[in-house]
């Protein structure tokens, strides 16, 4: 027998520590070689740690949500034979939390009933409190019966939610239903919970707080008539063959890239500590993507060099990689401008939060149909049903002026409302 200490390896990202986001083992578990030990998060990438040996887990380095230094013990494994490398665990650094103790189960709740004092010739009390009403047996605790008596509730009229016993929640439901002509309460009471903020959710919280704390945001919103654009998109999709289906995003990204060269202050990153704005010649477009773990921002590299179909393919590939956790670190960093879209849930207008250290973020909103006055071609106007969409842009007011932001979105609007220009050289 011997002990093997598995230290958290240097994952090659120049980091000093990582966060434990999930344990796959606990003390006492047997683990096989190459078996999963834990998932740790560095920056926005989650890395799976696997055991190099077979054995039994003797100790783990902390609880989910704890930070652990690179090179410090992650687990200690009891091994046999040649695998017993006799590498004793080194003391953990002071900032690394000690192993979490095994949870001690709370004792099961026991209903305590008062024992009646002995009385001469008195009949023995039943073990289960029973209230006789309308010739039916009603099961309820003394406290529930007392409360029902105070409220003048006939327990025989109360329907228990489970196992035939009336509880306080059943009294509450009865009161809610009968309080006002038989109408029920607005909704059922939920369960109080304490959810630890950890992993990707903690990174999102930290990044958003830093962005709102450090960046003076302003948001500009413009309405675009996308009727012609939607007609063109439908025609392109009808003739797409084996190519991916076009959504609105590739069209918007194309419009963004075609207009950015006249507004270089928007395609930039601001190093506020050095007081330097780094304007980028290439458009590395961040694409805010909702995943089961929270919001991630994979990056479309050199978006300005891609056509509509290439953009559609890359959007689908990166979104899938982000959602299933296979996105690489380099695919999650280095964006110069971000686009965020909620698709059909986009709302009328949004005020996106800037993806720091970028200086702008663009958000298309939901397409709606409304009547509009349009030219009849003879100097007059007529009313038509048109497809309209608002575009929001939030900017860092330290770097971008309101006039620049408005002028840029007006340029995007011109392309949207004359969509043939998106395909012209």
C-alpha positions, -999 to 999 in steps of 0.1 A, spaced: 0 0 0 11 35 -6 -2 70 -12 -1 89 -45 -7 126 -46 -22 140 -77 -13 177 -80 -33 201 -101 -12 203 -133 -2 235 -152 -29 235 -179 -7 258 -201 -27 290 -199 -4 310 -177 -27 308 -147 -19 306 -110 -51 289 -98 -83 272 -110 -118 268 -95 -132 234 -87 -166 233 -104 -175 196 -101 -163 166 -82 -167 132 -97 -153 113 -67 -155 116 -29 -135 102 0 -137 64 0 -145 60 -37 -125 36 -58 -112 52 -90 -98 35 -121 -69 48 -141 -81 75 -165 -113 78 -144 -127 113 -139 -116 131 -107 -130 166 -111 -138 195 -135 -118 227 -129 -124 260 -146 -97 284 -159 -108 317 -174 -139 305 -193 -127 270 -202 -136 239 -181 -110 212 -180 -116 176 -169 -90 161 -146 -84 123 -149 -66 99 -125 -32 85 -136 -35 56 -112 -61 31 -98 -69 32 -61 -91 46 -34 -96 83 -27 -82 92 7 -87 130 6 -99 158 -18 -87 194 -19 -119 212 -11 -155 218 -20 -171 228 -53 -165 265 -58 -131 266 -40 -100 279 -57 -69 257 -58 -34 267 -68 -16 251 -97 8 225 -84 -10 219 -51 -27 186 -42 -60 179 -58 -66 144 -44 -46 118 -25 -51 82 -37 -43 50 -19 -26 26 -44 -11 -9 -45 19 -25 -61 38 -6 -87 15 23 -86 24 30 -50 49 58 -58 52 68 -22 47 104 -30 35 120 2 10 148 0 26 182 5 9 207 28 -17 228 9 -10 266 7 -27 287 32 -52 301 8 -63 266 -4 -94 255 16 -91 224 37 -110 193 26 -147 196 32 -159 173 60 -184 146 51 -219 160 56 -236 146 87 -272 137 80 -297 154 102 -319 132 124 -352 125 109 -380 147 122 -401 130 148 -435 142 158 -437 143 196 -471 139 211 -479 148 247 -485 118 270 -517 123 290 -514 122 327 -529 91 343 -564 94 356 -585 69 375 -608 49 353 -599 70 323 -600 53 289 -565 50 273 -557 78 248 -553 67 212 -517 69 199 -528 88 168 -547 121 173 -581 116 157 -608 142 153 -643 128 148 -663 151 125 -692 142 103 -686 105 110 -652 106 93 -617 101 108 -594 131 102 -557 128 109 -540 159 121 -514 169 147 -525 188 179 -510 220 166 -530 218 133 -562 209 152 -556 239 175 -551 263 146 -582 249 128 -603 255 160 -590 291 162 -599 297 126 -633 279 129 -623 254 102 -641 221 101 -612 197 94 -636 173 76 -639 199 49 -601 201 43 -586 179 17 -550 168 26 -524 171 -1 -506 138 8 -509 106 28 -542 115 44 -528 138 71 -538 174 73 -509 198 76 -506 236 81 -501 239 43 -535 223 37 -551 248 61 -534 276 41 -547 262 8 -582 259 23 -581 295 35 -568 308 2 -595 290 -18 -624 300 5 -613 335 14 -630 353 -15 -658 334 -32 -639 302 -39 -610 318 -58 -576 301 -54 -544 318 -43 -523 334 -71 -498 305 -70 -481 278 -50 -453 287 -26 -419 279 -40 -389 263 -21 -364 286 -4 -329 278 -17 -293 289 -13 -274 285 -46 -236 289 -44 -224 313 -71 -195 293 -87 -179 283 -120 -191 301 -151 -218 319 -132 -192 334 -109 -171 345 -138 -201 361 -154 -210 379 -122 -175 392 -118 -171 404 -154 -205 421 -155 -199 438 -122 -165 450 -133 -179 463 -166 -208 483 -150 -185 496 -123 -156 507 -146 -174 517 -178 -197 547 -182 -223 531 -205 -247 548 -229 -271 531 -252 -285 542 -286 -315 525 -302 -326 529 -339 -356 514 -358 -349 497 -391 -373 486 -418 -361 451 -426 -389 441 -449 -367 440 -480 -339 423 -460 -362 396 -449 -375 391 -485 -339 387 -497 -331 363 -468 -360 341 -478 -349 341 -515 -313 332 -505 -326 303 -482 -348 290 -510 -317 286 -532 -292 276 -506 -289 239 -516 -267 221 -490 -255 253 -474 -266 262 -439 -298 282 -434 -293 319 -431 -306 336 -399 -306 374 -394 -272 372 -377 -249 366 -408 -266 395 -425 -262 418 -395 -225 407 -391 -219 415 -428 -234 450 -423 -213 455 -392 -181 446 -409 -188 467 -440 -193 499 -420 -167 495 -393 -138 508 -413 -153 543 -411 -158 540 -374 -125 525 -360 -132 537 -325 -159 511 -321 -137 481 -331 -113 485 -302 -102 474 -267 -95 499 -239 -66 493 -216 -78 517 -189 -48 511 -166 -23 521 -194 -47 547 -208 -44 532 -243 -71 523 -268 -61 495 -291 -80 498 -324 -81 466 -344 -79 463 -381 -95 429 -381 -130 422 -368 -129 395 -342 -166 394 -334 -177 380 -300 -210 362 -302 -229 361 -269 -243 326 -266 -266 311 -239 -254 278 -226 -267 255 -198 -240 269 -175 -246 306 -184 -236 331 -210 -204 325 -230 -188 346 -258 -171 325 -285 -153 346 -311 -157 346 -349 -121 353 -360 -116 377 -390 -154 380 -395 -147 407 -422 -132 380 -445 -162 356 -444 -192 356 -467 -228 350 -456 -226 312 -458 -192 310 -441 -205 332 -413 -236 310 -409 -214 279 -407 -191 294 -382 -220 307 -360 -235 273 -358 -201 256 -351 -191 280 -323 -226 280 -307 -226 242 -305 -191 241 -291 -200 266 -264 -231 248 -254 -215 213 -252 -184 226 -235 -159 218 -263 -150 254 -272 -112 259 -270 -97 287 -249 -86 306 -280 -121 305 -293 -134 323 -261 -109 352 -260 -97 381 -280 -129 396 -293 -128 433 -305 -166 438 -307 -195 417 -295 -230 411 -308 -258 398 -285 -291 385 -297 -321 369 -280 -337 359 -313 -375 358 -311 -373 368 -274 -353 400 -283 -379 424 -270 -386 459 -283 -352 474 -271 -323 462 -250 -294 479 -232 -266 454 -235 -236 454 -211 -202 459 -227 -179 429 -228 -149 445 -211 -123 455 -223 -142 461 -255 -158 495 -260 -191 486 -278 -217 459 -280 -245 456 -306 -279 440 -300 -306 433 -326 -341 431 -312 -372 412 -322 -387 418 -357 -423 430 -355 -449 438 -381 -466 472 -379 -484 496 -403 -462 524 -417 -466 553 -441 -445 547 -472 -442 566 -505 -466 557 -532 -441 569 -559 -463 598 -570 -455 623 -543 -480 609 -518 -481 582 -491 -499 550 -484 -501 527 -454 -484 493 -456 -476 465 -433 -438 465 -428 -413 444 -408 -395 465 -383 -365 458 -360 -347 479 -335 -309 478 -332 -293 487 -299 -257 497 -293 -241 503 -259 -208 522 -259 -180 532 -235 -184 569 -232 -148 574 -224 -139 563 -259 -170 566 -281 -191 598 -284 -228 596 -289 -226 612 -323 -202 584 -335 -225 556 -321 -256 572 -338 -238 577 -371 -225 541 -371 -260 526 -365 -274 549 -392 -248 534 -416 -259 499 -407 -295 509 -411 -289 521 -447 -275 486 -456 -304 469 -439 -330 490 -458 -311 486 -491 -300 450 -487 -286 446 -522 -256 466 -510 -247 438 -486 -239 416 -516 -223 443 -538 -185 446 -541 
